Amino acid sequence: MTTTSSAQTPTASVTLRNGSALLAPWGGPHGGVPAFDKVKVADFKPALEAAMAENLAEVAAIANNPKPATFDNTIVALERSGGTLDRVQAEYGVWKTTLNDKAFSAVETEMAPKMAAFSDQISQNAALFKRIEVVYKDPATKKLTPEQQRLVEVRYKAFVRAGAKLDAPAKARLSAINQQLAGLFTKFSQNVLADEADSVLVLKTDKDLGGLPASLREAALTTATTRKVAAAGVITNTRSSIDPFLTYSDQRALREKAWRMFTNRGDNGGAHDNNALITQILQLRAERAKLLGYQTHAHLRLDNTMAKTPEAAMELMLAMWKPAVARVHEEVADMQALALKEGAPAGFK
């Protein structure tokens, strides 16, 4: 691998692996950084598939190791596997949240179920789980450091929670559910992104810019120009635009429009509405929880947390509820006084 000095840009020199910067080790100091400038959307699918295949081969080698299972040859080996996939997924995640367009969405739609199936191939690998279970139950494990013992416990319980102890038909159904959910989650997030792209707040006059700092005014005008909107400015439906607008704008009606536009993403009816998806997600989560032996999805999610049960979590929240409500009333009174001081009419809320 070709590395760069600290004086160079992180991606100034990149060695490709199988023609892909995604599969290559990261160059540069401090463990390296991704070569984002060398990556195209079309690279992600083949890179993910190659990295998953590599990881499955690593897992197969661990699962089929003829030597007795030990902490080092099973748990540590598993921890060290998947390095290439980790790098690819890191870049995939960044692209997903910051550079998501129609081309990337198509890749995401295709790959989400495949990646879910890949995860199930590992968690449902009977030979691998048997080795993990051997280490988990081995008396020698109690002689490991507390951190090592915790790692064994976490790995074992994660596999159990992922269905490692289910019979073959239940495993197949669980995998089908996971793939369906992966597709639904992807569609859900894409609907939200679509509403962000399609909905904007148009600031028609200079009055609509009231209270906004110069930097935000300039950004709004630039957005209007880019979108070819004849207006004083445009606020896009993203947190990076909405939050500062809500903070500085002195136009209450426009603040309300901005707030509703942002909070209603995916809840506007039409092609990008998420309500039907939510129903499907809830149904599949409930079925998955039952398959895994839990009363509800909430019981499944909380089982490995400090609260342990939904009942305990609810008890904690209710204990905080009264003092929290009292504090909110105090803050509302403070805001009411401030609004009146700044000229709001009597009775303004």
C-alpha positions, -999 to +999 in steps of 0.1 A: +000+000+000+012+035-008+010+059+021+010+096+023+030+119+045+012+143+069+020+171+045+000+155+017-038+154+013-051+121+027-061+107-006-032+120-027-019+085-033-042+055-033-035+019-041-065+002-057-075-033-048-092-052-076-097-019-093-116-004-063-106+023-039-134+010-016-117-023-011-082-009-005-067-002+029-070+035+038-040+056+033-026+085+054-016+090+090-036+079+121-049+047+106-058+064+073-089+080+059-112+070+031-104+079-005-137+096-011-125+114-042-117+080-058-152+065-052-182+065-075-218+053-068-213+024-092-184+011-070-205+003-040-224-027-051-194-048-063-174-036-033-200-046-008-205-080-025-168-086-026-163-076+010-192-097+022-179-127+004-145-122+020-160-119+054-181-151+049-148-169+040-132-156+072-162-168+092-162-202+075-125-206+084-133-199+121-164-221+121-146-250+105-113-248+125-105-284+135-089-272+167-109-270+199-127-237+203-108-211+224-111-174+232-083-166+208-092-188+178-129-181+180-139-149+197-108-129+189-107-143+154-143-132+149-136-097+162-107-094+138-127-106+108-146-083+084-120-055+082-126-048+046-163-048+050-161-024+079-142+001+057-167-003+028-197+001+051-181+031+067-179+049+034-213+035+024-228+050+055-213+084+049-225+085+013-260+073+025-264+103+049-247+130+029-246+123-008-278+102-013-292+107-048-313+086-072-284+065-083-273+058-047-309+051-037-311+024-063-280+007-050-293+010-014-327-005-024-310-035-039-283-040-013-302-035+020-320-070+018-288-086+006-268-072+036-295-083+060-293-119+045-255-117+048-258-109+085-281-138+091-257-161+073-232-154+100-256-153+130-273-185+119-241-204+112-246-234+135-209-245+135-198-210+144-224-206+172-214-240+186-178-228+190-189-195+206-211-215+230-182-238+239-161-208+249-190-192+267-196-223+288-159-232+293-149-229+329-115-215+316-133-185+304-137-173+340-100-170+342-100-144+314-098-107+321-132-090+329-131-073+295-125-106+277-153-123+297-176-095+288-167-098+251-175-135+252-209-128+269-218-101+245-209-122+215-229-152+228-260-133+237-259-114+204-260-146+185-289-159+206-308-127+201-302-131+164-318-165+163-289-189+166-309-213+187-339-214+165-348-245+144-344-244+106-379-232+097-378-205+123-344-193+111-357-191+075-387-171+086-365-148+107-342-142+078-371-134+056-384-109+081-350-092+085-348-088+047-383-074+045-375-050+073-343-039+057-362-030+026-389-012+045-363+008+066-346+018+034-378+029+017-388+048+049-355+068+049-357+074+012-393+088+016-380+112+042-351+123+020-376+127-009-398+151+012-366+170+022-357+174-015-392+183-027-404+207+001-389+241+006-399+273+024-399+303+000-391+336+016-409+360-008-399+394+006-372+411+027-396+411+056-395+373+055-358+375+061-363+393+094-340+383+122-318+362+100-280+368+102-262+378+070-247+343+065-282+327+066-296+353+043-268+347+018-273+310+020-311+313+014-305+336-016-279+313-030-304+284-027-331+304-044-308+312-072-296+276-076-332+264-076-343+292-100-369+306-076-377+343-079-376+351-042-357+368-014-345+333-003-353+296+000-350+275+032-345+238+023-362+211+044-331+199+061-320+202+097-290+223+088-313+249+072-344+246+094-327+248+128-309+281+122-341+295+106-361+286+137-335+301+159-332+335+143-363+343+123-386+369+138-415+358+116-436+335+138-459+323+110-429+313+088-413+296+118-444+275+122-445+267+085-408+256+086-414+235+118-444+217+103-426+212+070-397+195+088-417+175+113-441+162+087-415+146+064-428+113+053-463+121+066-478+141+038-497+115+019-488+106-017-459+085-029-436+094-001-459+088+028-446+064+055-477+056+074-484+023+056-447+014+060-449+020+097-478-005+100-458-032+081-427-025+102-447-029+134-463-061+123-429-076+112-412-065+144-439-081+165-436-114+146-399-114+150-401-108+187-424-137+191-401-159+170-372-151+194-393-157+225-401-122+235-435-108+244-431-077+222-405-058+202-400-035+232-391-065+253-366-077+227-350-042+224-346-037+261-335-071+271-298-063+269-301-028+283-299-015+319-337-012+321-342-048+310-380-045+305-405-020+291-422-019+325-389-008+342-383+018+314-418+032+318-415+034+356-383+054+351-400+078+327-430+083+349-408+091+378-393+119+358-426+130+343-440+153+370-408+172+376-402+175+339-437+189+333-433+213+362-400+226+346-417+229+312-444+251+327-417+274+342-399+276+308-432+284+290-439+312+315-404+326+309-410+325+271-444+341+276-429+370+295-402+374+269-428+375+241-449+401+258-417+422+265-409+421+228-443+434+218-464+403+214-502+410+219-518+401+252-529+365+251-502+356+227-491+319+231 
